[in-house]
Amino acid sequence: MVLFPVVLMLFALGMERVENRLRKLLEPDEEVQQYLDKASNAEVKELTKLGLPAAVAKMRRRKGGRPRSEDLDVARAS
């Protein structure tokens, strides 16, 4: 009975660390945020259909920017 508060406190501290790591992983990077800020309704629908990497690759091609090698791999896969 005495160990329960200690175990509960350790569990809460551990979950806080997990939450902080997940928050860092889930924060959109600058490029994703830029895409979401400028995306039209059609582009958002394309994003849901193709996924983010393919949609960003298509946006880069449309802008005339040089696609990265990861984008080419994603574009070939879709």
C-alpha positions as CSV (number, residue, x, y, z in Angstrom):
1,M,0.0,0.0,0.0
2,V,2.8,2.4,0.8
3,L,4.5,1.8,-2.6
4,F,1.5,2.7,-4.6
5,P,2.0,6.5,-4.5
6,V,5.7,6.1,-5.3
7,V,4.9,3.8,-8.3
8,L,2.2,6.2,-9.4
9,M,4.7,9.2,-9.3
10,L,7.3,7.3,-11.2
11,F,4.8,6.3,-13.8
12,A,3.6,9.9,-14.2
13,L,7.2,11.1,-14.6
14,G,7.9,8.5,-17.2
15,M,4.7,9.3,-19.1
16,E,5.7,13.0,-19.1
17,R,9.0,12.1,-20.8
18,V,7.3,10.0,-23.4
19,E,4.8,12.9,-24.1
20,N,7.6,15.4,-24.5
21,R,9.4,13.1,-27.0
22,L,6.2,12.6,-29.0
23,R,5.4,16.3,-29.0
24,K,8.9,16.9,-30.6
25,L,8.3,14.2,-33.2
26,L,4.8,15.5,-34.1
27,E,5.6,19.2,-34.5
28,P,5.5,20.1,-38.2
29,D,8.8,21.2,-39.6
30,E,9.1,24.5,-41.4
31,E,8.5,23.1,-44.9
32,V,5.4,21.2,-43.8
33,Q,4.0,24.3,-42.1
34,Q,4.7,26.4,-45.2
35,Y,2.9,23.9,-47.4
36,L,-0.1,23.9,-45.1
37,D,-0.2,27.7,-44.9
38,K,-0.3,28.0,-48.7
39,A,-2.3,24.9,-49.7
40,S,-5.6,25.3,-51.5
41,N,-8.6,23.1,-51.0
42,A,-7.6,20.9,-53.9
43,E,-4.0,20.5,-52.6
44,V,-5.4,19.5,-49.2
45,K,-7.5,16.8,-50.8
46,E,-4.5,15.7,-52.7
47,L,-2.5,15.6,-49.5
48,T,-5.1,13.3,-47.9
49,K,-5.1,11.1,-51.0
50,L,-1.4,10.8,-51.7
51,G,0.2,11.5,-48.3
52,L,2.4,14.4,-47.3
53,P,5.8,13.4,-49.0
54,A,4.2,12.9,-52.4
55,A,2.2,16.2,-52.1
56,V,5.3,18.1,-51.1
57,A,7.2,16.6,-54.0
58,K,4.4,17.6,-56.4
59,M,4.4,21.1,-55.0
60,R,8.1,21.4,-55.5
61,R,7.8,20.2,-59.1
62,R,5.1,22.7,-59.8
63,K,7.2,25.5,-58.3
64,G,10.1,24.5,-60.4
65,G,12.3,23.7,-57.4
66,R,14.7,20.8,-57.7
67,P,13.2,17.7,-56.0
68,R,15.2,16.0,-53.3
69,S,16.1,12.3,-53.8
70,E,13.6,11.3,-51.1
71,D,10.9,13.1,-53.1
72,L,11.8,11.2,-56.3
73,D,11.6,7.9,-54.4
74,V,8.1,8.8,-53.1
75,A,7.0,10.0,-56.5
76,R,8.1,6.8,-58.1
77,A,6.3,4.7,-55.5
78,S,3.0,6.5,-56.0
